[in-house]
């Protein structure tokens, strides 16, 4: 089927979960997007760009077409942009029914999309089939987008994790991590000329305001003891993504919904890989992570050897 706004193929419609084959294809798409993004970032650096800005992700087409005429490195940059746009095309907000003559087009509903929520990172809208469209806005002052974690050694706890603005790569990774944790599947539709990243997600039913989701999937999202880590987002948990330890947090009741079969599914979170260099300085934390990798129900402290007693 085709997405009603972009006209491109889609496997998401309303609250119906995509098939297993389609979900595998979605995850493979994220891998390919990340590869294309890394290739583009490397090409930008060779041409004197700054990875922190990432404004090259949404350069106008007339500018892109001139790059191949500026020399070999610029031609490689042009090719990298073209390859990236196969996976993350350049979009216009008016495709989604937003007016071109408004200074704040995403602040309210339009005839084709119903506003259902907004937060620090994104605006969320629903279409007539209850598919969710999320518009992730970059921060004007820094051109950063989404959220990730910054880690440092703390005084009263071993690791202090503080949420902070992220990069486009962090946002790509977050959508992939949500899917890998059996959250709601999402497609990355593209990026607008303003740098707004547009994603489409399967719709779900909101939870009551007093819903308790603190015990969400303890076998897969393992609560991290406060003696090891303190985060400024709720429910800090350990998750293994491709075998690597990640901090996953902010899975409160507004970021969890029920799917069409009544199962709880995460729709948003804040996540980042735990830094290896920091973990190597905290043997107890590293040991706990290793034991949880092999047995999610392992105790807080490992068994002591006789010579340690």
N, C-alpha and C positions, 0 to 999 in steps of 0.2 A: 504494500500500500504506500501511498504518498502522504507526506506531511502536508496538511492543508495550507500552511503558510509559506514554506520554502519550496514545495513541489518536489523535494528530494525523497528517496526511499526512506521509510521508517518502519520499525517493528513495534512501536509503542502507540497504543490508542486507549484513551480513557483509563479505567481501573483494571483492565485485563493485563495480567503479566505476560510478557513474551515467552515463547517456547524456549526449551533448554538450548536448542540449536541457535536460536537468535541471541540468547544471552551470552553464549560462547563467542559469537560474532561481535557483540558489543564490547566484550572485554578485549578481544583481539584488536578492535578499532582503537581503544585507548592506548594499547601498546604501540600501534603504528603512529598515532598522533604524537605520543611522547618522543618516539624516534625522530619524527619529522621536526618536532619542536627543538630537540637537541641539535639536529643538523643545522637548522636555521640560526639558532643562537651562536653556534660555532662560526658560521659564515659571517654573521653580523660582527663578531669580535674581530675577525680577520680584516674587516673593512672599517675598523675603528669605532664600531658601535659599543654601547654599554649594555650588558645583560640586564642590569637593574631596571632599565627603562622599558624595554620590550615593546616600544612603540612601533618597531618594524613589523610586528605581527599584523597591524592593520593599516599599512601604508596604502594610499590610494592607487588604483590601477594605473593611472597615467604616470605616476612616479615609478612604479615597479617596472613598467615597460621600458623605461629609459636606463635602468640599471645595467642591462646586458651590453650596453654600448660604452660603458665606462672602464673596461679593462677586465682581465681574467678573474680577479677576485670578486669584482662586482657582478660579473656574469654568473659566477658560482652562487653568489648571494641571490641573484634573480632566480636561478634554478631551484634553490632551497625554498624560496618564498612560494614558487609555483607548486612544488611538491607538498608544502605545508597546507596550501589552500585546497588541495584535493581532499584533505581531511578536515580542515577548518576553514570553510569558505567565508568570504567577506559578505556580510549581510547589511540590510538597511532596516531600520526600525519600522518604516511604513509597511513592510511586508506583514507585520503583525498587527496592523490596524492603528498604529500610533500616529498622531498628526505630525507633519513635518514643521508646522509653524508654531510649535509649543516649546517653551524653554524647559519645561519639566514634563515630557510626554509620558513618563512611566509612573507618574504619581497617582493615576486613577484608571478606572476601567475604560475600555473602548468598545465599540459594537461587536468586536470579535473575541475579546478576552476579558474575563472577569477578575478583578484584583482580589486575591485571597490572602495576601500577607506581605510583609516586608521586614527587613532586618538590617543589620550593619553591612552585610555582604551583598544582598540581592533583593529584588522585587520578585514576587511570585504571582502568576496569573493562571487561571483555568480556562480551557476552551469549552465548547459545547459538549464535548465527549468526556470532560473531566480529566483530560491530560493536563499536566502542570508544566508551564513554561517559566523558567527562571532566568532573570536578567541580572548577571553579576556585574556590578559597577566598579570600575577602577577608582582609586582615591586620587582626586585631582592634584593634591599637593605632592604626591609621591609616585603616582602611576602604578602603585601596587594594588593587588586585588585579592579578595578572599582573606583567609586567615591560616596561620600555621602556628608552631610553637618555637620559642627561643628557650634554650636550656642553659642552666648554669648551676654550679655548686651552691647550695644554700647553707645557712648557719644551723638552723634547728632541724632541717631535713636534709637528706643527702642530695637530692636533685630538686631544683626549682624550675617549673615549666610555666612560662608566661606567654599567653597568646599574643600574636602580633600580626600585622599585615603580611600577606604572602606574595608570591609571584604567580604568573599564569601556569607555570609548571606545577606549583603546589596545588592549584585549583584543579588541573587535569588529574593529578594524583588523587586528590580527595574524592572526586567523582568515581574514580576507579576503585578506591578503597571501600567506599560505601557499597558498591556492587559486590565486591569480593566478600564482604561481611554479610551477604544476603540481605542487604538493604534494597531500597527501591531502585530498579534499573533506570539508567538515564542515558540519553544520547546527547552528544555535544554537537549542536547544530551549526555553530559558527561564531564569528566575532563581528561586531559592527564597526563602522568608521570611527565611532567614539571610543572604541576599546571595550565595549560591553560584551561580555561573553554570554552566549545564549545556550541554555541546555533545556532539554525536554525530559520529563520524568513521569513514570507511571503514577496515576493519581491514587490516593488512599483516603481512608476515613480518619478524621482527627480524633485524638483521644480526649477524654474529659480533662479539665484543668487540674484536677486533683489526682490524676492517674500516677501510679508509682511504677517507674521503669528502672529503678535502681538495680534490679536483679536481671536485667536483659542479657540473655545468652551468656551465662557465666562460664560455659565451657569454651566459648570462642572469644568473648570480651571479658578478660580476667581482671577483677578489681585489683588495683595496685595499692599495697599497704602504704599508709601515710609515713611510715618510718623510712621508706625508700624515696618517695616522690610526693611533692605537693604541686598542684596545678591551680590556675585561676579560673578554670572551667569545671563544671560539675561532672561527676562520675568518671574520673580518670581511670582508664583501663589499658591493659596490655593486650595487643593483638599481633599475630604473626602474619605478615604480608610477604608472600614469596619467601617465607622462612626467616625474614628479618623482623626484629622487635619494633613495634610502633606504639606510640602513645595515642590513644583515641579517647576523646572526651566530648562533652557538651551534648550527650545523648539524653537530654531532658524530654519531658512529655510533648513539647511542641516540635521536637525534631524526630518524633517517632509516630507512625500511623499504623492502622490496620489495613492489610491488603484485602482483595476481594474474597479471600478464603478465611479471613479473620486472624491471620498471623501478624505479629508485630514486625514492622520493618522500619529501619532507620532511613530518614530522608535527608538528614544533614548532620554534620559533626565538625569538629576541629581535630586534625590529625597531623602527625609528623613522625618520621623515623627517629628512634632513640639514638643519640650520637654514640658511636662505638668508642671514641676516644674518652668520653666522659664515663661510660660504663666501666671501662677498664680500670678506672681509678677507684671503683666501688665494688670490691670483690663480692660482698654479700648480695648486693643487688644483681650483679651479673650471674651469680650462682642461682639465685631465685628464678631469674628469667630462664636460665638453662633448664632447671627442673620443671618449670611450667611448660616449656617447649615440648617436653616428653610426656608430661602428665599434668593436665590443667588443674587437677585436684590435689597436687602436691602441697605439703604443709609449708608454713611460712619459713621455718628454719629447717635446714637439712640435718640428717643424722650426724651426730658428732662421732669422730673416731676415738677409739679408746685412749690413744696417746694425747688427745686434746682435753680429756676429762681430768 
